[in-house]
């Protein structure tokens, strides 16, 4: 034995042996250390999964840790990424997009939304004219009533559309805040109708409530236009790009 032939080296044998054992742990995976080993120690270290370049006579060697297999994951396992993770932030799931494209209520919304905007532009001009000149109050009120009727219609049909696509009549996660703001728009338009038919307040106060409803409507329309843009961007990203032709 090396330790027996060289008694002065006996402390160094155990010191380097401990360093060699530490090198087999993951914390010291990149650490190479020289050590002295007896044949008994070499067999012990081999059982720990450490390869060495020495013989059984205890010469100096360099320890190299072998790859360790994780006790949790099977060997060769790689992380799996599901397709649901990629769609986590999508506005529509695959099934919802299919129901949206197949529903007749999607077309209804596509017709009513621009119609309401046109009526809003005309009515806004008439209201401003009445407030500025005091003339045309009857025409302004009629335009606001027409705008409110279209608003009620688009709210009812939109609720049906939301039920068909998302399974909820209102406040589906994809359009939650749009629906919340739509309630404010609906409340202001309804308040105008109450003031008109109940004779509450002056003409200016009534038209002021109508203008507040119009301002809320513009914000709400902006919310829906943004969601429409997001949906189009998602559809574009899902469309496979055409393969480029390779010249012969």
Short mmCIF file of the C-alpha atoms (twelve columns), coordinates in Angstrom:
data_MODEL
# 
_entry.id   MODEL 
# 
loop_
_atom_site.group_PDB 
_atom_site.id 
_atom_site.type_symbol 
_atom_site.label_atom_id 
_atom_site.label_alt_id 
_atom_site.label_comp_id 
_atom_site.label_asym_id 
_atom_site.label_seq_id 
_atom_site.Cartn_x 
_atom_site.Cartn_y 
_atom_site.Cartn_z 
_atom_site.pdbx_PDB_model_num 
ATOM 1   C CA . UNK A 1   0.000   0.000  0.000   1 
ATOM 2   C CA . UNK A 2   1.150   3.565  -0.740  1 
ATOM 3   C CA . UNK A 3   0.185   4.721  2.721   1 
ATOM 4   C CA . UNK A 4   2.170   1.842  4.297   1 
ATOM 5   C CA . UNK A 5   5.326   2.421  2.182   1 
ATOM 6   C CA . UNK A 6   5.237   6.173  2.762   1 
ATOM 7   C CA . UNK A 7   3.926   6.899  6.258   1 
ATOM 8   C CA . UNK A 8   4.592   10.638 5.815   1 
ATOM 9   C CA . UNK A 9   2.063   10.753 2.992   1 
ATOM 10  C CA . UNK A 10  -0.750  9.150  5.003   1 
ATOM 11  C CA . UNK A 11  -2.518  12.467 5.867   1 
ATOM 12  C CA . UNK A 12  -2.327  13.528 2.223   1 
ATOM 13  C CA . UNK A 13  -3.960  10.246 1.159   1 
ATOM 14  C CA . UNK A 14  -7.123  10.946 3.110   1 
ATOM 15  C CA . UNK A 15  -7.145  14.648 2.228   1 
ATOM 16  C CA . UNK A 16  -6.976  13.966 -1.525  1 
ATOM 17  C CA . UNK A 17  -9.383  11.055 -1.179  1 
ATOM 18  C CA . UNK A 18  -12.032 13.341 0.298   1 
ATOM 19  C CA . UNK A 19  -11.467 15.825 -2.519  1 
ATOM 20  C CA . UNK A 20  -11.942 13.047 -5.017  1 
ATOM 21  C CA . UNK A 21  -15.214 11.997 -3.391  1 
ATOM 22  C CA . UNK A 22  -16.476 15.612 -3.340  1 
ATOM 23  C CA . UNK A 23  -15.706 15.865 -7.033  1 
ATOM 24  C CA . UNK A 24  -18.344 13.206 -7.714  1 
ATOM 25  C CA . UNK A 25  -21.167 15.437 -6.437  1 
ATOM 26  C CA . UNK A 26  -23.053 17.818 -8.793  1 
ATOM 27  C CA . UNK A 27  -21.807 20.891 -6.915  1 
ATOM 28  C CA . UNK A 28  -18.262 20.010 -7.907  1 
ATOM 29  C CA . UNK A 29  -19.034 18.613 -11.349 1 
ATOM 30  C CA . UNK A 30  -16.381 20.771 -13.071 1 
ATOM 31  C CA . UNK A 31  -13.709 20.259 -10.444 1 
ATOM 32  C CA . UNK A 32  -10.773 17.997 -11.233 1 
ATOM 33  C CA . UNK A 33  -8.537  17.093 -8.365  1 
ATOM 34  C CA . UNK A 34  -5.453  14.865 -8.049  1 
ATOM 35  C CA . UNK A 35  -5.591  12.218 -5.358  1 
ATOM 36  C CA . UNK A 36  -3.883  9.068  -4.083  1 
ATOM 37  C CA . UNK A 37  -5.920  5.888  -3.969  1 
ATOM 38  C CA . UNK A 38  -5.449  2.388  -2.740  1 
ATOM 39  C CA . UNK A 39  -7.148  -0.416 -4.604  1 
ATOM 40  C CA . UNK A 40  -9.878  -0.508 -1.981  1 
ATOM 41  C CA . UNK A 41  -10.573 3.188  -2.323  1 
ATOM 42  C CA . UNK A 42  -10.588 2.967  -6.136  1 
ATOM 43  C CA . UNK A 43  -13.253 0.246  -6.014  1 
ATOM 44  C CA . UNK A 44  -15.314 2.361  -3.614  1 
ATOM 45  C CA . UNK A 45  -15.116 5.455  -5.789  1 
ATOM 46  C CA . UNK A 46  -15.952 3.444  -8.923  1 
ATOM 47  C CA . UNK A 47  -19.165 2.353  -7.224  1 
ATOM 48  C CA . UNK A 48  -19.998 6.038  -6.755  1 
ATOM 49  C CA . UNK A 49  -19.956 6.598  -10.535 1 
ATOM 50  C CA . UNK A 50  -16.506 8.193  -10.923 1 
ATOM 51  C CA . UNK A 51  -14.131 7.197  -13.691 1 
ATOM 52  C CA . UNK A 52  -10.386 7.332  -13.174 1 
ATOM 53  C CA . UNK A 53  -7.146  6.719  -15.043 1 
ATOM 54  C CA . UNK A 54  -5.069  4.967  -12.394 1 
ATOM 55  C CA . UNK A 55  -4.239  1.392  -11.703 1 
ATOM 56  C CA . UNK A 56  -4.775  -0.503 -8.487  1 
ATOM 57  C CA . UNK A 57  -1.395  0.488  -7.003  1 
ATOM 58  C CA . UNK A 58  -2.447  3.883  -5.722  1 
ATOM 59  C CA . UNK A 59  -0.745  6.200  -8.200  1 
ATOM 60  C CA . UNK A 60  -1.827  9.833  -8.720  1 
ATOM 61  C CA . UNK A 61  -4.905  10.131 -10.918 1 
ATOM 62  C CA . UNK A 62  -7.421  12.753 -12.056 1 
ATOM 63  C CA . UNK A 63  -11.053 12.215 -11.187 1 
ATOM 64  C CA . UNK A 64  -13.750 12.932 -13.742 1 
ATOM 65  C CA . UNK A 65  -17.395 12.774 -12.726 1 
ATOM 66  C CA . UNK A 66  -19.625 10.674 -14.972 1 
ATOM 67  C CA . UNK A 67  -23.037 11.929 -15.993 1 
ATOM 68  C CA . UNK A 68  -25.620 11.398 -13.298 1 
ATOM 69  C CA . UNK A 69  -29.169 10.383 -14.106 1 
ATOM 70  C CA . UNK A 70  -31.817 12.466 -12.385 1 
ATOM 71  C CA . UNK A 71  -33.746 10.497 -9.735  1 
ATOM 72  C CA . UNK A 72  -36.907 12.386 -10.767 1 
ATOM 73  C CA . UNK A 73  -36.895 12.428 -14.570 1 
ATOM 74  C CA . UNK A 74  -36.316 9.303  -16.646 1 
ATOM 75  C CA . UNK A 75  -33.137 9.159  -18.674 1 
ATOM 76  C CA . UNK A 76  -33.316 11.031 -21.957 1 
ATOM 77  C CA . UNK A 77  -36.501 12.868 -20.999 1 
ATOM 78  C CA . UNK A 78  -36.976 16.294 -22.558 1 
ATOM 79  C CA . UNK A 79  -39.478 18.996 -21.536 1 
ATOM 80  C CA . UNK A 80  -42.703 18.806 -23.472 1 
ATOM 81  C CA . UNK A 81  -44.499 21.985 -24.543 1 
ATOM 82  C CA . UNK A 82  -48.186 21.607 -25.190 1 
ATOM 83  C CA . UNK A 83  -50.057 23.565 -27.803 1 
ATOM 84  C CA . UNK A 84  -52.324 25.016 -25.107 1 
ATOM 85  C CA . UNK A 85  -49.382 26.980 -23.726 1 
ATOM 86  C CA . UNK A 86  -48.931 28.731 -27.065 1 
ATOM 87  C CA . UNK A 87  -52.633 29.721 -27.106 1 
ATOM 88  C CA . UNK A 88  -52.768 30.902 -23.534 1 
ATOM 89  C CA . UNK A 89  -53.115 34.584 -24.418 1 
ATOM 90  C CA . UNK A 90  -55.217 34.112 -27.563 1 
ATOM 91  C CA . UNK A 91  -58.494 35.999 -27.927 1 
ATOM 92  C CA . UNK A 92  -60.275 32.928 -29.312 1 
ATOM 93  C CA . UNK A 93  -59.590 29.252 -28.844 1 
ATOM 94  C CA . UNK A 94  -59.747 26.990 -31.885 1 
ATOM 95  C CA . UNK A 95  -63.321 25.920 -31.089 1 
ATOM 96  C CA . UNK A 96  -64.451 29.488 -30.359 1 
ATOM 97  C CA . UNK A 97  -62.977 30.751 -33.606 1 
ATOM 98  C CA . UNK A 98  -64.796 28.041 -35.512 1 
ATOM 99  C CA . UNK A 99  -68.125 28.906 -33.854 1 
ATOM 100 C CA . UNK A 100 -67.547 32.603 -34.536 1 
ATOM 101 C CA . UNK A 101 -66.923 32.021 -38.231 1 
ATOM 102 C CA . UNK A 102 -69.944 29.755 -38.596 1 
ATOM 103 C CA . UNK A 103 -72.447 31.870 -36.629 1 
ATOM 104 C CA . UNK A 104 -74.958 34.065 -38.471 1 
ATOM 105 C CA . UNK A 105 -74.817 36.472 -35.519 1 
ATOM 106 C CA . UNK A 106 -71.286 37.412 -36.511 1 
ATOM 107 C CA . UNK A 107 -72.633 38.801 -39.769 1 
ATOM 108 C CA . UNK A 108 -75.424 40.591 -37.896 1 
ATOM 109 C CA . UNK A 109 -72.880 42.338 -35.680 1 
ATOM 110 C CA . UNK A 110 -70.818 43.211 -38.726 1 
ATOM 111 C CA . UNK A 111 -73.822 45.029 -40.245 1 
ATOM 112 C CA . UNK A 112 -75.166 46.736 -37.120 1 
ATOM 113 C CA . UNK A 113 -71.846 48.094 -35.865 1 
ATOM 114 C CA . UNK A 114 -71.068 50.337 -38.856 1 
ATOM 115 C CA . UNK A 115 -74.760 51.306 -39.139 1 
ATOM 116 C CA . UNK A 116 -74.747 52.537 -35.560 1 
ATOM 117 C CA . UNK A 117 -71.581 54.537 -36.214 1 
ATOM 118 C CA . UNK A 118 -73.137 56.299 -39.223 1 
ATOM 119 C CA . UNK A 119 -76.246 57.185 -37.196 1 
ATOM 120 C CA . UNK A 120 -73.997 58.419 -34.385 1 
ATOM 121 C CA . UNK A 121 -72.106 60.801 -36.717 1 
ATOM 122 C CA . UNK A 122 -75.328 62.287 -38.094 1 
ATOM 123 C CA . UNK A 123 -76.971 62.538 -34.694 1 
ATOM 124 C CA . UNK A 124 -73.917 64.135 -33.119 1 
ATOM 125 C CA . UNK A 125 -73.964 66.868 -35.730 1 
ATOM 126 C CA . UNK A 126 -77.666 67.520 -35.144 1 
ATOM 127 C CA . UNK A 127 -77.230 67.688 -31.371 1 
ATOM 128 C CA . UNK A 128 -74.347 70.151 -31.633 1 
ATOM 129 C CA . UNK A 129 -76.420 72.255 -34.045 1 
ATOM 130 C CA . UNK A 130 -79.371 72.343 -31.642 1 
ATOM 131 C CA . UNK A 131 -77.169 73.291 -28.696 1 
ATOM 132 C CA . UNK A 132 -75.526 76.013 -30.733 1 
ATOM 133 C CA . UNK A 133 -78.605 77.545 -32.401 1 
ATOM 134 C CA . UNK A 134 -81.555 76.295 -30.386 1 
ATOM 135 C CA . UNK A 135 -83.169 75.036 -33.594 1 
ATOM 136 C CA . UNK A 136 -83.963 71.512 -34.760 1 
ATOM 137 C CA . UNK A 137 -84.594 70.056 -31.296 1 
ATOM 138 C CA . UNK A 138 -87.202 67.619 -32.622 1 
ATOM 139 C CA . UNK A 139 -84.838 66.300 -35.318 1 
ATOM 140 C CA . UNK A 140 -81.995 65.985 -32.783 1 
ATOM 141 C CA . UNK A 141 -84.192 64.055 -30.342 1 
ATOM 142 C CA . UNK A 142 -85.395 61.766 -33.140 1 
ATOM 143 C CA . UNK A 143 -81.841 60.983 -34.159 1 
ATOM 144 C CA . UNK A 144 -80.873 60.167 -30.574 1 
ATOM 145 C CA . UNK A 145 -83.877 57.847 -30.210 1 
ATOM 146 C CA . UNK A 146 -82.907 56.079 -33.446 1 
ATOM 147 C CA . UNK A 147 -79.321 55.760 -32.222 1 
ATOM 148 C CA . UNK A 148 -80.570 54.300 -28.934 1 
ATOM 149 C CA . UNK A 149 -82.813 51.758 -30.710 1 
ATOM 150 C CA . UNK A 150 -79.856 50.542 -32.764 1 
ATOM 151 C CA . UNK A 151 -77.779 50.385 -29.565 1 
ATOM 152 C CA . UNK A 152 -80.398 48.171 -27.878 1 
ATOM 153 C CA . UNK A 153 -80.528 45.954 -30.958 1 
ATOM 154 C CA . UNK A 154 -76.773 45.516 -31.125 1 
ATOM 155 C CA . UNK A 155 -76.629 44.797 -27.390 1 
ATOM 156 C CA . UNK A 156 -79.248 42.031 -27.654 1 
ATOM 157 C CA . UNK A 157 -77.754 40.445 -30.771 1 
ATOM 158 C CA . UNK A 158 -74.254 40.845 -29.349 1 
ATOM 159 C CA . UNK A 159 -75.307 38.990 -26.227 1 
ATOM 160 C CA . UNK A 160 -76.654 36.155 -28.363 1 
ATOM 161 C CA . UNK A 161 -73.400 36.129 -30.355 1 
ATOM 162 C CA . UNK A 162 -71.383 35.957 -27.131 1 
ATOM 163 C CA . UNK A 163 -73.482 33.038 -25.913 1 
ATOM 164 C CA . UNK A 164 -72.968 31.132 -29.175 1 
ATOM 165 C CA . UNK A 165 -69.215 31.739 -29.321 1 
ATOM 166 C CA . UNK A 166 -68.136 31.780 -25.665 1 
ATOM 167 C CA . UNK A 167 -71.022 30.059 -23.882 1 
ATOM 168 C CA . UNK A 168 -71.894 33.167 -21.794 1 
ATOM 169 C CA . UNK A 169 -74.552 35.791 -22.407 1 
ATOM 170 C CA . UNK A 170 -72.334 38.598 -21.160 1 
ATOM 171 C CA . UNK A 171 -68.934 39.262 -19.594 1 
ATOM 172 C CA . UNK A 172 -67.016 36.495 -21.339 1 
ATOM 173 C CA . UNK A 173 -63.328 36.838 -20.366 1 
ATOM 174 C CA . UNK A 174 -62.286 37.835 -23.894 1 
ATOM 175 C CA . UNK A 175 -64.703 40.818 -23.900 1 
ATOM 176 C CA . UNK A 176 -65.212 41.446 -20.206 1 
ATOM 177 C CA . UNK A 177 -64.214 45.130 -20.067 1 
ATOM 178 C CA . UNK A 178 -65.932 45.881 -23.357 1 
ATOM 179 C CA . UNK A 179 -69.163 44.550 -21.872 1 
ATOM 180 C CA . UNK A 180 -68.633 46.524 -18.668 1 
ATOM 181 C CA . UNK A 181 -68.259 49.774 -20.597 1 
ATOM 182 C CA . UNK A 182 -71.211 48.835 -22.800 1 
ATOM 183 C CA . UNK A 183 -73.355 48.851 -19.657 1 
ATOM 184 C CA . UNK A 184 -72.349 52.457 -19.033 1 
ATOM 185 C CA . UNK A 185 -73.207 53.404 -22.623 1 
ATOM 186 C CA . UNK A 186 -76.569 51.659 -22.284 1 
ATOM 187 C CA . UNK A 187 -77.301 53.393 -18.956 1 
ATOM 188 C CA . UNK A 188 -76.622 56.882 -20.345 1 
ATOM 189 C CA . UNK A 189 -78.768 56.327 -23.440 1 
ATOM 190 C CA . UNK A 190 -81.551 54.940 -21.251 1 
ATOM 191 C CA . UNK A 191 -81.301 57.963 -18.935 1 
ATOM 192 C CA . UNK A 192 -81.776 60.197 -21.975 1 
ATOM 193 C CA . UNK A 193 -84.952 58.323 -22.974 1 
ATOM 194 C CA . UNK A 194 -86.319 58.643 -19.433 1 
ATOM 195 C CA . UNK A 195 -85.669 62.393 -19.438 1 
ATOM 196 C CA . UNK A 196 -87.229 62.752 -22.903 1 
ATOM 197 C CA . UNK A 197 -90.458 60.829 -22.340 1 
ATOM 198 C CA . UNK A 198 -90.915 61.804 -18.690 1 
ATOM 199 C CA . UNK A 199 -90.239 65.459 -19.369 1 
ATOM 200 C CA . UNK A 200 -87.425 65.627 -16.848 1 
ATOM 201 C CA . UNK A 201 -84.911 68.455 -17.099 1 
ATOM 202 C CA . UNK A 202 -84.358 71.071 -19.760 1 
ATOM 203 C CA . UNK A 203 -83.460 70.530 -23.393 1 
ATOM 204 C CA . UNK A 204 -79.841 71.375 -22.722 1 
ATOM 205 C CA . UNK A 205 -79.619 68.919 -19.804 1 
ATOM 206 C CA . UNK A 206 -81.215 66.173 -21.876 1 
ATOM 207 C CA . UNK A 207 -78.879 66.706 -24.802 1 
ATOM 208 C CA . UNK A 208 -75.949 66.883 -22.382 1 
ATOM 209 C CA . UNK A 209 -76.782 63.386 -21.137 1 
ATOM 210 C CA . UNK A 210 -77.010 62.240 -24.761 1 
ATOM 211 C CA . UNK A 211 -73.556 63.674 -25.489 1 
ATOM 212 C CA . UNK A 212 -72.155 61.898 -22.424 1 
ATOM 213 C CA . UNK A 213 -73.606 58.653 -23.787 1 
ATOM 214 C CA . UNK A 214 -72.016 59.401 -27.165 1 
ATOM 215 C CA . UNK A 215 -68.605 59.976 -25.570 1 
ATOM 216 C CA . UNK A 216 -68.872 56.642 -23.745 1 
ATOM 217 C CA . UNK A 217 -69.945 55.014 -27.009 1 
ATOM 218 C CA . UNK A 218 -66.825 56.297 -28.805 1 
ATOM 219 C CA . UNK A 219 -64.587 54.800 -26.105 1 
ATOM 220 C CA . UNK A 220 -66.498 51.526 -26.236 1 
ATOM 221 C CA . UNK A 221 -66.274 51.412 -30.023 1 
ATOM 222 C CA . UNK A 222 -62.525 51.921 -29.718 1 
ATOM 223 C CA . UNK A 223 -62.327 48.930 -27.370 1 
ATOM 224 C CA . UNK A 224 -64.113 46.692 -29.869 1 
ATOM 225 C CA . UNK A 225 -62.033 47.969 -32.779 1 
ATOM 226 C CA . UNK A 226 -58.887 47.095 -30.855 1 
ATOM 227 C CA . UNK A 227 -60.162 43.569 -30.218 1 
ATOM 228 C CA . UNK A 228 -61.031 43.268 -33.906 1 
ATOM 229 C CA . UNK A 229 -57.458 44.198 -34.790 1 
ATOM 230 C CA . UNK A 230 -56.094 41.654 -32.280 1 
ATOM 231 C CA . UNK A 231 -58.299 38.933 -33.772 1 
ATOM 232 C CA . UNK A 232 -57.072 39.753 -37.293 1 
ATOM 233 C CA . UNK A 233 -53.431 39.671 -36.175 1 
ATOM 234 C CA . UNK A 234 -53.995 36.286 -34.556 1 
ATOM 235 C CA . UNK A 235 -55.612 34.971 -37.739 1 
ATOM 236 C CA . UNK A 236 -52.669 36.257 -39.781 1 
ATOM 237 C CA . UNK A 237 -50.136 34.623 -37.481 1 
ATOM 238 C CA . UNK A 238 -51.965 31.285 -37.768 1 
ATOM 239 C CA . UNK A 239 -52.002 31.355 -41.564 1 
ATOM 240 C CA . UNK A 240 -49.062 29.311 -42.901 1 
ATOM 241 C CA . UNK A 241 -46.713 31.331 -45.064 1 
ATOM 242 C CA . UNK A 242 -46.567 30.337 -48.684 1 
ATOM 243 C CA . UNK A 243 -43.445 28.441 -49.597 1 
ATOM 244 C CA . UNK A 244 -40.998 30.444 -51.652 1 
ATOM 245 C CA . UNK A 245 -40.371 29.142 -55.144 1 
ATOM 246 C CA . UNK A 246 -36.864 27.871 -55.679 1 
ATOM 247 C CA . UNK A 247 -35.429 28.762 -59.117 1 
ATOM 248 C CA . UNK A 248 -34.341 25.812 -61.184 1 
# 
